[in-house]
Amino acid sequence: MKTLVAYFSHAGENYFVGGIKTVAEGNASIIAKKAQKILSADIFEIQTAKSYPSSYKACCDEALKEQREGQLPELKKYLPNLDGYDKIVLVYPCWWGTAPQAVFTFLRHYDFSGKSILPICTHEGSGMGRSERDIASICKGAHVLKGLALQGSCMASCDEQLKQYLL
């Protein structure tokens, strides 16, 4: 059986301890690509049909509105199915205490029964939030492992921690 790394990430303005920085690649994308190399896995980027604003504040406002209203944004594409994958590494930023709604759109599209899900969350102080519980409630029949929370401002020094979690 194979492993899939599925991730959602946000480039543009991002919060790092101490303030806002503009980045060409989001932290979750960096982690997902590292995980893919470590595991020699397939990789899939969860992308919304309508992009989130690059402005940090505008993106936060939109993400909060989606969460409060239970909106599930449309995705650009999906994998045909998850047949053949027994392990899904799910990488995402923590937005408002959980995974972004785009991740939930992705999760609701598939049957994860019998699969293991390894959540990896990037954050700047919130840790995993309630994302593990939220993922488990959507992915009935899946084995959702205890997640790994990685502080976004520490991406350069997380390789060993990531390897230990994945292997």
N, C-alpha and C positions, 0 to 999 in steps of 0.2 A: 504494500500500500504506500501511498505517497502523502506528502505534506504540502499544504497550500498556505502561503502567507498572504492574507487579505488585509489591506490597510486603507485607512482614510487619513488624509493629512491636509494641512492648510498652510500655504505659503503666503507671503505678504507680511503685514504687520503681525507680530507675535509678541506675547508678553514673556519677558525673561526677568528673573529677580532683579529689581532695580529699574525696570522700565520697558518701553516698547522698542523693539528692533525690527527692521525689515529683513526678511530672509527669502532667498530664492527657492529654498526647499524646506518644507516643514519638518519638524522633529520626528513625527511618526513615519514619514517617508524614509528618513535616514535610518531609523531603527528597522523598518521593514526590509530594506535592502541588505542590512547587516544580517538579519535573521535568515533571509533567503540564501545568502552565501554560506552561513554556518551550517544550514540544514540541506543545502543543495535542493531547495524546494522550488515549486512553481510560485509565481507571484501575481497578484491581481490588485489593481488600484480601484478602490471604491470612489467613483466620481459622480458628483451630482450633475444633472442636466443643466441646471442654472447654478453658476458659480457663486460661492459666497463672496461678499465684499472683501477686498484686500485690507481695508481699514480695520484695525483691531476692534474699535468700539462698534462700528457698524456690523461686523461679523458677530460679535458677542450679542448684540441686540437681536439680530436675526435668529441666532441659535436659541436664545432664550424664548423668543416668540414661538418658534417651532416646537420646543419642548413643552411649553405651557399649553399650547393648543393641540398637542399630540399629532402635529403634522409630520408626515414621512415624505421627505423630498424625493422626487423622481431621480432615478440614476441614469447615467448615460448608457450604460451597458451592464449586462450580467454574464456570468459564465453559463454555458448551457445547462450544467448540473454539477454536482459535487461528487459524482460517482468516482470511485478510485481513490478518493482522499479519506484517510482515516484520522488525520490530524490537521486542524486549522489553527494557525497562529494568527490572531486577530489584533492588529495594531491600530491605535487611535489616540487622539488627544482627549483629555478630560475636559468636557465643556459642561459647565453648570452642574458638576457633581456626578456626571455619568458620561457614557459614550455619546458622540454626536448622533442626531436623528438619522443621518445618512447611513450610519452603521446599522441602525435598527431596520432601516429599509432593506438593506442587504440581508440581514439575518432572517427577516420575515419571509424572504423569497424562497428559502431552501428548507429542506428537511435535514436536520442535523442529528437525527437518531443514530446512536451508536458511534458517533464521532467524538473525538476529544477536541476541546477548544482551549487554547492557551491565550488568555487575554494579556496584552501588553499595552500599558497606558502611559503616555507622556503627560507631564504636568509641571506646574511650578509651585506646588505646595499642597495640592488637594489629594494627592495619592490616587488610588483607584476609585475614590468616591463610592457610589453604589453600583458601579458598572458591572461588576461580577454578578451581582444578584439580578440586575436587569437583563443581562445576557442569558443567564440560566432560565429566567422566566419565559423568555422568547424561544429558546432552543430546547424545548422539551425532548427528553430522551438523549440529550448530549451529556457528556461528562465535561463540565466546565471546571478547569483546574484553577487553583489559587493563582491570581494574576501577579504580574510584575509591574510595578510602578517605577518609571524612570524620570528623573527630573530633567526637563528639557535643556536647561542651561548646563547640564553635565554630560551631554551627548558624547563628547570626545573621550570621556573616561569610563564609559559604561560597557565596553566590549566584554570584559571578563564576567561581569554580572549577567549580561545577556547570554553568554555561552553557558554559564552554570544553570540558568533557568531552562534553556532550550535542550540541553543534552542530558 
